[in-house]
Amino acid sequence: MRAPYFPLMVLASVLCLSHSYTLRSSVSWVVSSNDVVEEADLSEEEVAPALLVDGAGLWKQAYPASNVLGDGVESPRELAEPETDNVAQLSSSRLFSYRLEKVQQAGSSSGPPPHQETARTARYIAHNSDWGHLATISTQDKIKGLPFGNIFSVSDGPADNGTGAVYFYVTPKDNTVSDLRSNPFASLTFSEAEGEFCRQMVYDPEDPRCARLTLTGKMVDVAPEELVFAKEAMFSRHPVMAKWPVGHNWFFMKLELIQVWLQDWVGGISLIPLEDYFKATPF
């Protein structure tokens, strides 16, 4: 053996006896041989955190390619199917680690009505929306007299009894309530993008086929004889409200309608007579 190579062979032997290398996330560092053996015994569940999920899988669940239809479909609303219970439970279990309160789910398993049935579509959206955007005329100093928008949880009745009249549970501490005491008129806007239909059809929220509904009217306190129903309507759909701090002086309001504005397809909007709106069924 040639003398110049002897020191290199000795150094290599020492390194092999003392340490080994492992590759993690494209970064290498030295660990002992004992550490490598111990790690090999760990189960997959112990190594991988529960929240490290397959993002591509979740994307495919939210936007299944099979539901993307061509322009030749006249009314895809009739073809859209809601997310199955198994998929919904899988998505929730992946994204949340805390126990959720049981909530009454509104809605029909058949999906949205055909877009030609405008009154029924409006009632369907109002009943299946758990929240909306309420626009008022502001009383705040810097924007006094200007439009101001706020998000509110709403309900038009329990899951099996949609009335079309939208209820609110509010506090005087809210800027919007201050606005309503000065000017009670407001507009409440819903978007079908809140549900699953527009995601299944891959409709952008501004796409006219992803329906939007604006209810304009006067916000009033709920009358004493109506309080029992208003409480059932709100708390059955938003049970956490029953635990909100009593010191905020929560009370019930509802929107007395003046106009029902709907866009649910290309080619313009619909102004739905109040009589037709309340005669229609959301189911």
PEWO-V857605 format. One line per field, one symbol per residue. ss: DSSP state (~ for helix, > for strand, _ for the rest). psi: psi as a letter, one per 40 degrees, with the letter a starting at -180 (. if undefined). burial: # if it has 9 or more other ideal C-beta (glycine too) atoms within 8 Angstrom, else .. A space follows every 50 residues. Layout:
ss = ???
psi = ???
burial = ???
This chain:
ss = __~~~~~~~~~~~~~~~~_>>>>>__>>>>>_~~~~~~~~___~~~~___ ____~~~~~~~~__~~~________~~~______~~~~~~~~~~~_____ _________________~~~~~~~~~~~__>>>>>>>___~~~___>>>> >>>_>___________>>>>____~~~~~~~~__>>>>>>>~~~__~~~~ ___________>>>>>>>>>>__~~~~~~~~~~~~~~_~~~~~__~~~__ >>>>>>>>>>>>>______>>>_~~~~~~____
psi = hhddedddddddddddddiiiihhffhiihiiddddddddeiiddddhid egihddddddddghdeehiieehdgedeehhihidddddddddddieihi ihhhhiiieeaiiiddgddddddddddeheiihhhihieiddfheiihii hihiheiidegheehhiihiieehddddddddhehihhhiheedaedddd efhideheegiihhhhahhiihideedddddddddddgdddeeihdeefi ihiihhidihhhheiieaihhhiddddddiie.
burial = .....#........................#....#.............. .......#.##.##..#........##..#......##.###........ .....##...##..#.##############.#######.........#.# .########..#.#########.#######....##.#######..#### #.#.....###########..#...##..##########.#......#.# #######.######.....#.#...##..#.#.
